[in-house]
Amino acid sequence: MTGWAMTLGRANRQAQGRPTPGARVLLCACLVLAGCEPGPADSAPSEATVRLHWLAVSQVEVRTLPLIYPASGSVVARERVEVASRLTGFIQRVAVEEGETVAAGTVIVEIDDAQVEAAVRGAEAAVASAQADRLDALGDVDRFQTLARNQALAEDGLRKARVRLARAEGEATRSEAELQARRQERRYTRIVSPAPARVRERLRDPGDLVTPGEPILRLDVLGPPEVEVFLPVSRIQTVSVGQTVRVQLEPSVRERPGHVVAIVESLDPVTRRGKVRLALAEAEGLLDGQFARVYFVVGEEPVLVVPDGALAERAGVPGVLAVDAQGTARFRSLQLGRAWPGYHEVLAGVEPGTAVAIDPPASLRDGDRVEARPGPDAR
């Protein structure tokens, strides 16, 4: 029993025997002092809450990085063909469907040839009539020449016969040319594919009346596709043929290399944009019309960046674990901007030269200590 407990016992016994005012005062004092004595739980030391982490440390720094201009585009066929009729007539047959692949020279549309054959027969009749008239005029010239030599006919009659012969010969030549043209129209009643192609769009069906130049089918010539983008005048002047670009084709996030193959500097009068065509190094598996995001390098600029490996989230807020000179980690929220391979632009939140932990674990908390170990980007 401790000294305080012994004193308390005596005070209790005295209070039971002779409850004097002095005993009561002594009893209260002992009770107060006994409550202030430290117990076993208070005497144990508290557990340390600061933990030590061994991590790579890098720095937020200003780097000269390429100035990227993103532009939206589409995958298109390198060559596109509109199949149209050269004749006025009714479509008799469309031999292909959308999405079908056709070989060069394959008959894809047939036009009703009834009017063409009628025109050919009419031209043949005109040729026969013109040739008969020419022969008759030639006979008149021969007779009139004989009569003129014998002075049985005036020279004026011979001159008129020769004029009629010239006219007959001209009409015969014209009618023969017309017959040749009508016969050529026979080939236009059967429209063939000009090259190996895929049918992209079918615009007319059998029974439709078509006129010369009216499109019936749209074909994409088979071959490596291209990407077509439209740039404003302020950007198209910074692009050159042969320039390397990065292309991202949705839905994939992988980027493919490409290069500029053509620049159309004539601007669209509505959008004020010019066309740029790009060839891709990897063109397999692309679909016509597929959305593309193209990244053009149009210059360089100094940018405050943080390594991608230093980025972390706390309660859904992006930021970094900044490490001060004493090795203490503190979470700093960031406002991020553009992205480059391995880096993100920092718009606000940290200053150049700030040390940041690389690949910080989720267990790293504010106030923990970080011991730097060498890393690939350590400063």
C-alpha positions in Angstrom: 0.0 0.0 0.0 1.4 3.4 -0.9 1.8 6.3 1.5 -1.3 8.0 0.3 -3.3 4.9 0.8 -2.0 4.4 4.4 -2.9 8.0 5.3 -6.3 7.6 3.8 -6.8 4.4 6.0 -5.9 6.2 9.2 -8.2 9.1 8.3 -11.1 6.7 7.8 -10.5 4.9 11.1 -10.2 8.2 13.0 -13.4 9.4 11.3 -15.3 6.2 12.5 -14.0 6.6 16.1 -14.0 10.4 16.6 -15.5 12.3 13.7 -13.8 15.6 14.4 -13.7 18.5 11.9 -10.0 18.1 11.5 -10.4 14.5 10.4 -13.0 15.5 7.9 -10.5 18.0 6.3 -7.7 15.5 6.2 -10.0 12.9 4.6 -10.9 15.3 1.7 -7.3 16.2 1.1 -6.3 12.6 0.9 -9.0 11.8 -1.6 -8.0 14.7 -3.9 -4.3 13.7 -3.8 -5.1 10.0 -4.5 -7.0 11.0 -7.7 -4.0 12.9 -9.0 -1.6 9.9 -8.8 -0.6 8.5 -12.2 -1.9 5.1 -13.1 -0.3 2.3 -15.3 -2.0 3.5 -18.5 -0.7 7.0 -18.2 2.9 5.9 -17.6 3.2 4.1 -21.0 4.8 6.1 -23.9 2.5 7.0 -27.0 3.0 5.2 -30.4 4.8 7.3 -33.1 2.5 8.3 -36.0 5.2 9.6 -38.5 6.2 6.9 -40.9 9.3 6.8 -43.2 9.0 6.0 -47.0 11.8 5.3 -49.4 10.8 6.9 -52.7 12.3 8.3 -55.9 12.1 12.1 -55.9 12.0 14.4 -59.0 11.3 18.1 -59.5 8.7 20.3 -61.1 10.6 22.2 -63.8 10.3 24.3 -66.9 11.0 22.5 -70.1 11.0 23.5 -73.8 8.4 21.3 -75.3 6.7 21.1 -78.7 3.7 23.3 -79.2 0.9 20.9 -80.3 -2.2 21.8 -82.3 -4.9 19.2 -82.3 -7.3 18.9 -85.2 -10.2 16.6 -86.0 -10.3 14.6 -89.2 -11.7 11.6 -90.9 -10.4 8.5 -92.7 -11.1 8.7 -96.4 -10.2 6.7 -99.5 -7.3 8.0 -101.4 -9.4 8.0 -104.6 -13.1 8.3 -104.8 -15.2 7.8 -108.0 -18.7 8.8 -108.8 -20.3 6.5 -111.4 -22.7 8.4 -113.6 -24.6 7.8 -116.8 -23.7 9.5 -120.1 -27.1 8.9 -121.5 -30.7 9.7 -120.6 -32.5 6.5 -119.9 -34.0 4.2 -117.4 -31.8 2.0 -115.2 -32.3 -1.6 -116.2 -30.1 -3.2 -113.5 -27.7 -2.3 -110.7 -25.4 -5.2 -110.3 -23.8 -4.3 -107.0 -24.8 -3.6 -103.4 -23.3 -1.2 -100.8 -20.1 -2.5 -99.3 -19.4 -4.9 -102.1 -16.0 -5.1 -103.7 -15.7 -5.1 -107.5 -12.9 -5.7 -109.9 -11.8 -3.3 -112.6 -14.0 -3.8 -115.8 -16.9 -5.4 -113.9 -20.3 -4.4 -115.2 -22.0 -2.6 -112.3 -25.0 -0.7 -114.0 -27.0 -1.4 -117.1 -29.1 1.3 -118.8 -32.1 0.4 -121.0 -30.8 0.5 -124.6 -34.1 0.8 -126.5 -33.6 4.5 -127.3 -30.0 4.0 -128.2 -30.8 1.2 -130.7 -33.6 3.4 -132.2 -31.1 6.2 -132.6 -28.6 3.9 -134.3 -31.1 2.7 -136.8 -32.2 6.3 -137.5 -28.5 7.3 -138.1 -28.0 4.3 -140.4 -31.0 5.4 -142.5 -29.7 8.9 -142.7 -26.3 7.6 -143.9 -28.0 5.5 -146.6 -30.1 8.5 -147.8 -27.1 10.8 -147.8 -25.0 8.3 -149.8 -27.8 7.9 -152.4 -28.1 11.7 -152.7 -24.4 11.9 -153.2 -24.3 9.3 -155.9 -27.2 11.1 -157.7 -25.4 14.5 -157.5 -22.2 12.8 -158.8 -24.1 11.5 -161.8 -25.5 14.9 -162.5 -22.1 16.4 -162.5 -20.8 13.8 -165.0 -23.7 14.4 -167.4 -23.5 18.2 -167.1 -19.7 18.1 -167.8 -20.3 16.2 -171.1 -23.1 18.5 -172.1 -20.9 21.5 -171.3 -18.1 20.2 -173.5 -20.5 19.8 -176.3 -21.8 23.3 -175.7 -25.3 21.8 -175.2 -25.5 23.2 -171.7 -24.6 26.5 -170.2 -21.7 26.6 -167.7 -24.2 27.9 -165.1 -26.0 24.5 -165.0 -22.7 22.6 -164.4 -21.8 25.0 -161.6 -25.1 24.3 -159.8 -24.6 20.5 -160.2 -21.2 20.8 -158.6 -22.6 22.8 -155.6 -25.3 20.1 -155.1 -22.6 17.4 -155.1 -20.6 19.2 -152.5 -23.6 19.6 -150.3 -24.5 15.9 -150.7 -20.9 14.8 -149.8 -21.0 17.1 -146.7 -24.3 15.6 -145.6 -23.0 12.0 -146.2 -20.0 12.8 -144.0 -22.1 14.3 -141.3 -24.5 11.4 -141.2 -21.6 8.9 -141.1 -20.2 10.7 -138.0 -23.6 10.7 -136.4 -23.9 7.0 -137.0 -20.5 6.4 -135.4 -21.5 8.5 -132.3 -24.8 6.6 -131.9 -22.9 3.3 -132.1 -20.5 4.5 -129.4 -23.5 5.2 -127.1 -24.1 1.4 -127.0 -21.0 1.0 -124.8 -22.5 3.6 -122.4 -25.5 1.4 -121.7 -23.2 -0.9 -119.7 -21.2 1.0 -117.1 -18.1 -0.8 -115.7 -16.0 -0.2 -112.7 -12.9 1.9 -113.7 -10.7 0.3 -111.0 -10.8 -2.2 -108.1 -13.1 -0.5 -105.7 -15.6 -0.9 -102.9 -19.2 0.4 -103.3 -19.6 3.1 -100.7 -23.1 4.4 -101.6 -25.9 3.4 -104.0 -28.0 6.3 -105.1 -30.3 4.9 -107.7 -32.4 1.7 -108.2 -33.7 -0.2 -111.3 -36.5 1.7 -113.0 -35.1 5.2 -112.1 -34.7 7.7 -114.9 -31.2 9.1 -115.1 -29.7 12.0 -117.1 -26.1 12.5 -118.2 -23.9 13.3 -115.3 -26.3 12.2 -112.6 -24.5 10.0 -110.1 -25.7 6.4 -109.6 -23.0 4.9 -107.4 -20.1 6.2 -105.3 -17.0 4.0 -105.2 -13.9 4.0 -103.0 -10.8 2.8 -105.0 -9.1 0.1 -103.1 -5.7 1.0 -101.6 -4.2 2.5 -98.4 -6.6 5.1 -97.0 -5.7 8.6 -95.9 -6.8 11.0 -93.2 -8.3 14.3 -94.2 -8.4 17.3 -91.9 -9.3 21.0 -92.3 -7.1 23.7 -90.7 -7.7 27.4 -90.3 -5.6 29.8 -92.2 -3.5 30.7 -89.1 -2.4 27.0 -88.8 -2.3 25.8 -92.4 0.6 28.1 -93.1 2.7 26.3 -90.4 2.2 22.9 -92.0 4.5 21.6 -94.8 4.4 18.5 -97.1 6.3 15.7 -95.5 5.8 16.9 -92.0 5.5 14.1 -89.4 2.3 14.0 -87.3 0.7 11.8 -84.7 -2.7 10.3 -85.4 -5.2 8.8 -82.9 -8.0 6.8 -84.4 -11.1 6.3 -82.2 -12.0 4.2 -80.4 -8.4 3.2 -79.9 -6.1 5.4 -77.7 -3.0 4.2 -79.5 -1.3 6.8 -81.7 0.0 6.0 -85.2 2.7 7.9 -87.1 1.8 9.7 -90.3 3.0 12.5 -92.6 1.5 15.2 -94.7 1.1 14.3 -98.4 -0.9 17.2 -99.7 -2.0 20.7 -98.7 -4.9 22.4 -100.5 -4.3 26.1 -99.8 -7.6 27.2 -101.4 -9.9 27.9 -98.4 -13.5 26.9 -98.1 -15.5 30.1 -98.5 -17.9 29.1 -95.6 -15.5 27.6 -93.0 -12.4 29.5 -94.0 -10.4 26.3 -93.7 -8.0 24.5 -96.0 -7.7 20.8 -96.6 -4.7 18.7 -95.5 -4.3 15.1 -96.5 -2.2 12.7 -94.4 -0.8 9.2 -95.1 -0.5 6.7 -92.3 2.4 4.3 -91.7 -0.1 1.7 -90.5 -3.3 1.7 -92.5 -4.7 -1.8 -91.9 -8.1 -2.2 -90.5 -9.3 1.4 -91.0 -12.9 2.2 -92.0 -13.9 5.0 -94.3 -15.3 7.9 -92.2 -13.6 6.8 -89.0 -12.9 9.7 -86.6 -9.3 10.8 -86.3 -7.5 13.2 -84.0 -4.3 14.6 -85.5 -1.6 16.3 -83.5 0.5 18.9 -85.5 3.8 20.3 -84.1 3.6 24.0 -84.9 6.5 25.3 -82.7 8.1 25.2 -79.3 7.4 26.9 -76.0 8.6 26.8 -72.3 6.2 24.9 -70.1 6.1 24.1 -66.4 5.7 20.4 -66.2 5.4 17.6 -63.6 6.4 13.9 -64.3 3.4 11.7 -64.9 4.7 9.3 -62.2 4.4 12.0 -59.5 0.6 12.6 -60.0 -1.6 11.3 -57.3 -5.2 11.8 -56.1 -6.5 12.5 -52.7 -10.3 12.5 -52.3 -10.6 12.8 -56.0 -8.4 15.9 -56.3 -5.3 15.6 -58.6 -2.0 16.7 -57.1 1.4 15.7 -56.0 3.2 14.8 -52.7 5.7 17.7 -52.3 8.8 16.9 -50.2 10.4 19.8 -48.3 14.0 20.2 -47.3 13.4 18.2 -44.1 11.9 15.3 -46.0 8.3 15.9 -44.9 5.6 15.1 -47.5 2.7 17.5 -48.1 -0.1 17.0 -50.6 -0.4 19.9 -53.1 -3.5 20.0 -55.4 -2.7 21.0 -59.0 -4.5 22.5 -61.9 -3.3 20.5 -64.9 -3.2 21.5 -68.6 -1.9 19.8 -71.7 -0.2 16.4 -71.8 3.0 15.3 -73.4 4.5 11.8 -73.3 5.7 11.4 -69.7 4.7 14.9 -68.6 1.7 17.1 -67.7 1.5 20.9 -67.8 1.0 22.6 -64.5 -1.1 25.7 -64.6 -1.3 26.3 -60.8 -0.4 24.6 -57.5 3.4 24.3 -57.3 6.4 26.4 -58.2 9.5 25.4 -60.4 12.0 23.4 -58.4 9.5 21.8 -56.0 10.6 18.3 -55.1 7.9 15.7 -55.6 7.6 12.0 -54.8 7.5 9.6 -57.7 4.9 6.8 -57.6 3.7 7.8 -54.1 1.7 4.9 -52.4 -1.8 5.5 -51.1 -0.5 5.0 -47.6 1.7 8.1 -47.9 0.0 10.8 -45.8 0.7 14.5 -45.0 3.4 14.7 -42.4 5.1 11.4 -43.3 8.9 11.5 -44.0 10.3 10.7 -47.4 13.9 9.5 -47.8 15.0 10.1 -51.4 16.4 7.3 -53.3 17.9 7.7 -56.9 15.3 7.6 -59.7 15.4 8.0 -63.4 14.3 11.7 -63.2 15.8 12.5 -59.8 17.4 15.9 -59.4 
